[in-house]
């Protein structure tokens, strides 16, 4: 029998509202034995079963719930297959998992948004890349890989586990990335997004290899790029750059501190067929702004930095960082230009982010209008019961 986490009286409202996090301060006691990553039952003080989840006694979130109510299930091969099939069918309805479509890269599971807290699975053509962010999901990775094979069948050639850099060290001190099913093709990994071809490195690149969450926003940018001078900062593998080039931008500059990212950006510019209008720079973005390669301002600038704050304690400094970055961007934007600016810091709300951008515009003395408020795409769903899953926010500003 699995161990049971018993909550303190009055601390059961969160799981009753189907919020998937049980904090350590809500727990009265543990009945039975459970170690890091084990599946446990969660009961109210009166003995009512509230749900099941993965146990993580070392952190502030002590249980991540994946099922709720008196009939809550414990993990089994059938459970994993049911959850993954549900996620896969939703992506099929979104038109993202269709064979031979214009897009073969998408997020198959988005943690809490798909009822699988701590589990990210991104699909690149016939390869699924897993990143686990909780001990429980890491320990279940082989069962998850088997369920993926059952759900996707012949459309799945390989499953790559890239959890070594994301799973808590205490759960897997010897974790190594590698294939759980299949093997590397030995060739360059190419994928297609909205008809654009990209080289992706899911084995050694950042995250799972590509920033899938900007797909819709890249497509929006393509509407504004024709004839414009474009600067893409924190470009990673050049997603926005490729869309701008193929849309007819007159010039695209890409900047990222990572030399490897710049190499991939250059490769993707070549794949676009428009590398003659592209130049990439392996530099810190603020250094680039202080030492621009040209005094001529840009007509469109993308500011898409990594998360400036992963915890509430860092939020104030993050807001100051967003203000400084946007101020620098505004100072290099031509009158009548467009600023695409983003934050992926979950602890920074859209309102706080907008306030930081407002402060930058005031200091720069640049009148600006909001044309679009942006967020993550539909394959990064947010559970209605877990609003914390909405992490990506962005603004498109028309600047005078």
Secondary structure in CASP SS format (residue, H / E / C, confidence):
PFRMAT SS
TARGET T0000
AUTHOR 0000-0000-0000
METHOD secondary structure of the structure
MODEL  1
X C 1.00
X C 1.00
X C 1.00
X E 1.00
X E 1.00
X E 1.00
X E 1.00
X C 1.00
X C 1.00
X C 1.00
X C 1.00
X C 1.00
X H 1.00
X H 1.00
X H 1.00
X H 1.00
X C 1.00
X C 1.00
X C 1.00
X C 1.00
X E 1.00
X E 1.00
X E 1.00
X H 1.00
X H 1.00
X H 1.00
X E 1.00
X E 1.00
X E 1.00
X E 1.00
X E 1.00
X C 1.00
X C 1.00
X C 1.00
X C 1.00
X C 1.00
X C 1.00
X C 1.00
X E 1.00
X E 1.00
X E 1.00
X E 1.00
X E 1.00
X C 1.00
X C 1.00
X C 1.00
X C 1.00
X C 1.00
X E 1.00
X E 1.00
X E 1.00
X E 1.00
X E 1.00
X E 1.00
X E 1.00
X C 1.00
X C 1.00
X C 1.00
X C 1.00
X C 1.00
X E 1.00
X E 1.00
X E 1.00
X E 1.00
X E 1.00
X E 1.00
X E 1.00
X E 1.00
X C 1.00
X C 1.00
X C 1.00
X C 1.00
X C 1.00
X C 1.00
X C 1.00
X C 1.00
X H 1.00
X H 1.00
X H 1.00
X H 1.00
X H 1.00
X H 1.00
X H 1.00
X H 1.00
X H 1.00
X H 1.00
X H 1.00
X H 1.00
X H 1.00
X H 1.00
X H 1.00
X H 1.00
X H 1.00
X C 1.00
X C 1.00
X C 1.00
X C 1.00
X C 1.00
X C 1.00
X C 1.00
X C 1.00
X C 1.00
X C 1.00
X C 1.00
X E 1.00
X E 1.00
X E 1.00
X E 1.00
X E 1.00
X E 1.00
X H 1.00
X H 1.00
X H 1.00
X H 1.00
X C 1.00
X C 1.00
X C 1.00
X C 1.00
X E 1.00
X E 1.00
X E 1.00
X E 1.00
X E 1.00
X E 1.00
X C 1.00
X C 1.00
X E 1.00
X E 1.00
X E 1.00
X E 1.00
X E 1.00
X E 1.00
X C 1.00
X C 1.00
X H 1.00
X H 1.00
X H 1.00
X H 1.00
X H 1.00
X C 1.00
X H 1.00
X H 1.00
X H 1.00
X H 1.00
X H 1.00
X H 1.00
X H 1.00
X H 1.00
X H 1.00
X H 1.00
X H 1.00
X H 1.00
X H 1.00
X H 1.00
X H 1.00
X C 1.00
X C 1.00
X E 1.00
X E 1.00
X E 1.00
X E 1.00
X C 1.00
X C 1.00
X C 1.00
X C 1.00
X C 1.00
X C 1.00
X C 1.00
X C 1.00
X C 1.00
X C 1.00
X C 1.00
X C 1.00
X C 1.00
X C 1.00
X C 1.00
X C 1.00
X E 1.00
X E 1.00
X E 1.00
X E 1.00
X C 1.00
X C 1.00
X C 1.00
X C 1.00
X C 1.00
X C 1.00
X C 1.00
X C 1.00
X E 1.00
X E 1.00
X E 1.00
X E 1.00
X C 1.00
X C 1.00
X E 1.00
X E 1.00
X E 1.00
X E 1.00
X C 1.00
X C 1.00
X C 1.00
X C 1.00
X C 1.00
X C 1.00
X C 1.00
X C 1.00
X C 1.00
X C 1.00
X C 1.00
X C 1.00
X H 1.00
X H 1.00
X H 1.00
X H 1.00
X H 1.00
X H 1.00
X H 1.00
X H 1.00
X H 1.00
X H 1.00
X H 1.00
X H 1.00
X H 1.00
X H 1.00
X C 1.00
X C 1.00
X C 1.00
X E 1.00
X E 1.00
X E 1.00
X E 1.00
X E 1.00
X C 1.00
X C 1.00
X C 1.00
X C 1.00
X C 1.00
X H 1.00
X H 1.00
X H 1.00
X H 1.00
X H 1.00
X H 1.00
X H 1.00
X H 1.00
X H 1.00
X C 1.00
X C 1.00
X C 1.00
X E 1.00
X E 1.00
X E 1.00
X E 1.00
X E 1.00
X E 1.00
X C 1.00
X C 1.00
X H 1.00
X H 1.00
X H 1.00
X H 1.00
X H 1.00
X H 1.00
X H 1.00
X H 1.00
X H 1.00
X H 1.00
X H 1.00
X H 1.00
X H 1.00
X H 1.00
X C 1.00
X C 1.00
X H 1.00
X H 1.00
X H 1.00
X E 1.00
X E 1.00
X E 1.00
X E 1.00
X E 1.00
X C 1.00
X C 1.00
X H 1.00
X H 1.00
X H 1.00
X H 1.00
X H 1.00
X H 1.00
X C 1.00
X C 1.00
X C 1.00
X C 1.00
X C 1.00
X C 1.00
X C 1.00
X E 1.00
X E 1.00
X E 1.00
X E 1.00
X E 1.00
X E 1.00
X C 1.00
X C 1.00
X C 1.00
X C 1.00
X C 1.00
X C 1.00
X C 1.00
X C 1.00
X H 1.00
X H 1.00
X H 1.00
X H 1.00
X H 1.00
X H 1.00
X H 1.00
X H 1.00
X H 1.00
X H 1.00
X H 1.00
X H 1.00
X H 1.00
X H 1.00
X H 1.00
X H 1.00
X H 1.00
X H 1.00
X H 1.00
X H 1.00
X C 1.00
X E 1.00
X E 1.00
X E 1.00
X E 1.00
X E 1.00
X E 1.00
X E 1.00
X E 1.00
X E 1.00
X E 1.00
X E 1.00
X C 1.00
X C 1.00
X C 1.00
X C 1.00
X C 1.00
X C 1.00
X H 1.00
X H 1.00
X H 1.00
X H 1.00
X H 1.00
X H 1.00
X H 1.00
X H 1.00
X H 1.00
X H 1.00
X H 1.00
X H 1.00
X H 1.00
X H 1.00
X H 1.00
X C 1.00
X C 1.00
X C 1.00
X E 1.00
X E 1.00
X E 1.00
X E 1.00
X E 1.00
X E 1.00
X E 1.00
X C 1.00
X C 1.00
X C 1.00
X C 1.00
X C 1.00
X C 1.00
X C 1.00
X C 1.00
X C 1.00
X C 1.00
X C 1.00
X C 1.00
X H 1.00
X H 1.00
X H 1.00
X C 1.00
X C 1.00
X C 1.00
X E 1.00
X E 1.00
X E 1.00
X E 1.00
X E 1.00
X E 1.00
X E 1.00
X C 1.00
END
